[in-house]
Amino acid sequence: MVAVEEITRQVLRNCSISDAKYAGNYSVCGLAMRLRDLYKWEKGLEPWIEEQPPVLLEWIGRKEEEWEGLMESDLGEITIDGSPYPPFDVEKINERLEPLGFCYGAGFVHGLKPTFFFAPIEEKRRMNGTTIFLLGRELARDLLTLPAMTQDNSILIRWESVRLFLWNQIFFVKKSGREPLRSALKIYGANDQDPVSLQQNLNRICRDELETYIHHELGEIRENAFDRKMWREIVSQLPHTPVEILVRALKDILADTGEHGCLSHIIRERKISSLCFYTAFLDGLKKELFHDLPKAFERFEKSGEWPLIEQASVSAFRRAKKHAEAVIRLFVEGREKNDLQWAGKEIEREILKPLGPGRER
């Protein structure tokens, strides 16, 4: 008999070890935001509930003490019924857990930070030949509020993280995104100036917008304009650098604007709410790569002409593909020179600098 509590304990420990070792990757503000999310999950709070600062700060202090004691620890194996598995052997671990209704997630994110979670499976379905898991309340998670991810060519939708992620996006939207955000919320009978209407409609919005997350991940799986093997090599060789941020942004734009991506899905389905949200939340380096969209959206709101959005999407795809090819060319040249530092500097000079700084929060 699989002891769910013991698996939860093991995954939580690995989450804490990863958080302890990689917390320094984030700015003070970025870490505070992630700790805030982790606290809400741990305490079972709704996304809109904010803890009193003294209580939250006391909890953060205890969390940092816990991390201090784990700094020298290695990630542990996940043992199921006496059989140990390496923590990234998700295929074999899930072979044991899926029949019992659970899903284990593991991977690497920005700066090659390991990320883990463990959750019950609420729903399993197929779309375009891809298996999609909708997961319930997580039993274990780390600092990162990731709404969706691909794993072994399956898509994992983390419902709890979807709710918190979308709430945060709405709450912290930049000034340039406020008008498209208001347009999106109006479709759902909500208002960004009326927190109660947002709270009442959050679940409905999340359910209706799930397809956007699914199709982004489908785009990641299907789009090959940025060779996946090469992309992984670049990220692994130049982690926690502006180049890593660039190639992640390029992959996202290529996924979204490719044939199977979320923007292509939005255009096919003529889904105005999703287009509004996508435009509202487009920022940072991705906005620089997709600079056509805000102006196209302004014109779309007046005319309702979807070809405007389609043209902007095609332009963004071509631009991102061109940049990806340049990144690969410079990286390969640097590898041949046995000087990846040179490659990183050249990629920044030739591609990143003209786009703008594109810094992660």
N, C-alpha and C positions, 0 to 999 in steps of 0.2 A: 504494500500500500504506500503510495507516494505521500510524503509528509509535506503538505503545501507550506506550512509554517516554517519548516526548516529550509525549504528552497527560498522562501521569501527572505529569511534571515541572511542566507548566503548572497543573494542578489543585492540586498540592501548594503551589505558590507562592501561589496565591490563598487557599488554606487558611491559610497562614502570615501573609499580609497581613491577613486578617480577624481571626485570633487576636491579632495584634499590636495592632490598633486597638481591639479590643473586650474584651481581657483585663481592663481596668479595670472592666467591668460587674459582675464577680464579686467576692464577698468573698474574703479571703485563703484561707479554708478551701475555698470553692467552686472557686477557681482551682486550688488544690493537688490537689483530687480530679480535676479535669478533666485536669490535666497528668499525673497518675498513670495515667489511662486512656489518654492519648495515648502515653505511654511504653510501656505494655504492648502497644499496637497496633504501634508502630514496631519493637519488639524481638521481636514474635511470641510474647509470653508468654501463658500460660493465665490466665484471670481470677483464679485463686487464688494466682498467683505474685506475691510482693511483693519488689521489689528492695531491696537494702541501702540505707539512707538516704544514706550518702555518695555512692554511685554515682548515685542518683536526683537528689540535689541538684546534683551536677556537671552532669548532663544538663540540668536545669532552667536552670542558669546559662548553658549554651551556647544553649539555646532562647531565653532572654531577650535574649541578645546578637544572635541572628538577628532577633528581633522588632524590636529597636532600629533595625536597619538597614533595616527595611521600613515604618517608621511613616509615611513620606511617600510611599510607593508607592501607586499606584492598582491596582485589580483589573485583571488582564490578560485579553485575549481568549483564547478557546480555538481554536487553529488546527489544522485537520484537513486534511491533504493540501494545504496552501497556502491553504485557505479559512478566514478568520477569522470567529468567531462571538462575540457578546457573551456574557459568562459566565453570564447568566441566561436565555439563549435555549435552554432545555433541550429544547424540541421539535425544533428543527433539529439540535442537537448529537446527540440520541439517534436521529434519523433516520439519521445516519451511523454511529453506534456500535452500535445494537441488532442490525443484521444481522451484525455481527462478534462478537456475544456479550457486549457490554459495556453498562453503564448509567452515565450521568452524572447526578448529583443536585445541585441548587442551590436555595436558598431563603433565607428570613429567619426567624430564631427570636427568642427573648426579646431585647428592647432593639433590635430590627431588626438583629441581628448576621447578616451573610451566612454561610451554611454551605454547604459543598461536599463531595462525595465522588465516587469513581470506583471501580467494582467490576465483576467479571465476573458475568454472569447465569447462575445455576445452574438456575433453573426459571421457567417462565412459564405461568400458568394464568388461567382466567376464573372469577369468582364473582359471581353476581347482576349480570351485565353489566359488571363492573369487571375490568380486567386487573391481575393481581398478579405482581410480579417477586420471586423469592427470590434474593438476591444473595450471592455468595461473599466470600472474603477481600478486603477493600478494598485497592486499590492507593494510594489517597489519601483522607485524611479530615482533619477539623480537630479542635478541642478537644471537640466534642460527641459523646457516645455516644447517638445516637438510634436506637432499635430499628426504627422504622417511620415512614413519612411518605407523604403523598399528593403526587402531582406529575402535573399534566395529567390529573386524574381517574383516574390509575393509583395503585396502592399498591406502595410499595417496602419490602420486608422485608430488613433488613440483618442477616444471620444472625450475623456476628461481633459486632455491637453488641448483638443480642438476648442473647447469652450473657453478655457483660460487664455489660450493664444489669441483667439478672435476678440475676446473682451479687452485684452491688453492692446491689441492693434487699434481698436476703436478708441480706447481711452487715451492712447499716446499718439494718435495720428498727427502728422505734421500739418502745418498750416495749408500747404499746397494741396493736401488731400481732403480737406474738410468738405468742400463742395461735392465732390463725387461720393464721399461717405454719406452726406446728408441725403443725396439722391438714392443711394442704396437702402438706407434705413427707412426712408419714406415709403418705399415699396412694401416694406414689412410692417408699416404702421408704427414705426419707432422713431425716436428723435434723440439726437446726441445731447440735447439740452434737457432731456427728461430721463433721468436714470431709471425710474420705475418702468417706463415703457421698454427700455433696453433689457432690463432684468426679465420682464414678462415675455419678451420675444426672443431671448437669446437662444433657447433650445430650438425653436422653429427656424431661426436664421441658420444655426449650425447644421441642422439636418438638411436644410435646403441647399446649403453651400458645400456639403460634403463632396459632391461631384467635382468641385474645383480642386480639392486636395487630391482626390483619386486620380484625376487626369494629369495633374502635375507629376505625380509619381509614375503614371503610365508613360508620360513623355520622357521621364528619366530612364525608364527601362528600354523604350523603343528607339529613342533618338541616338544616332551614332555619328552626328556631325563632329563631335569631340570624342575621339576614340577613347573608350572607357579605360582600357589598360594604360594608355599614355596619361590620361587624366589622373589616374590613381598614382602613377609614378611621380608626376609633378607635385601632387599634394604631399606625398610621402617624403619627397626630397626637399621641398621648400615649405615646410609647415610653419604656421603662425607668422606668415609674411604677407606683404601686400599682394604678392603673386598668388598665394593661396586664395585670398579674398577674391581676386580677379577671376581665377579659373572656376571657382564655385559660382560666381555670378554669371559667368558665361554659360556654364552648364545649365543653370536655372533658366536663363533666357532662351537657350536653345530648346530645352525641354518644353517650356511654356508655348513657344511660338512654332514648334515643330508640328508635324501632321497629327500626332496623337496627344499633344499637350493641352493644358487647361484653356489657354486663350483660343486655340483652334476649336475646342469643344464649346466654349462660350459663343463663338461666332456661329458655329453650326446650329446651336440650339437657340440663338438669338436671346440669350439670357442676360437681360439688362442689369439685374441686381449684381450678378457676378462680375460683369464688366465694371460696374461702379466700384465695387470693393477692390478689384484688381488695380484699378487706376488710383484709388485712394491710398492703397498701401504700397505702391511702387515708390521706392526711395533709394537713397544711397547710390552705390555703383550700378545697380540694376536699372535705376532711373536714367543714369547717364548712357547706358547701353541701349535703352529703349526710350530715347528722348522724343521720339515721334508720337508716343501714345497720348501724353497730356493734351497736346494741341488737337490731335485727331478726336479725342474724347470731347473736347469743347465743341468742336464742329458737329460731332455726332449728337450731342444733346440738343442741338438746335434743329438738325435735319433728320435724325433717326436713320441715317444711311450707313448700313453695316460695312459696305466696301471701304469706307474711311478707316475703320478699325482693321480690316483685313490687309489693306495696303501697309498700314503702320506695322502690323505683325510680320508681314513678309520682309519689309525693310530691316526690322530688328533682327530677324533670323539671319539674313544675309550678312549683316554687319557683325553679329556675334560669331558666325561661322568664319568670317574673314579674320577676326581677332584670334579665334581659337587656332586657326592654321598658323598664324604668325607666332603665337605662343609656342606651339609645338616645334616650329622651325628653329626658334631661338633656343629652346630647351635642348633639342637634339644637338644643335651646334655647340652649346655649352658642355653637354655630356661628352661630345667628341674631343673637346678641348680639355676634358677632365677639370672643368671649372664651372660648377653650377652657380657659384656666386656671381660670376660674369653673366651667366644666363639670366639670373634674377634681376640684376641691374639693367640689362638690356631690355627685358620685358617691361620693367617699370618705365624706362625711358621712352621706348617706342610705342607702347600701348597704353599703359596705365596713366602716365603723366598727362597726355592730351585729354584723357577722359575726366580727370579730376581725382582728388585723393581717395574717395570711396572707402572711408574708414568704417570699421565695424564698431557698433556702440559697446 
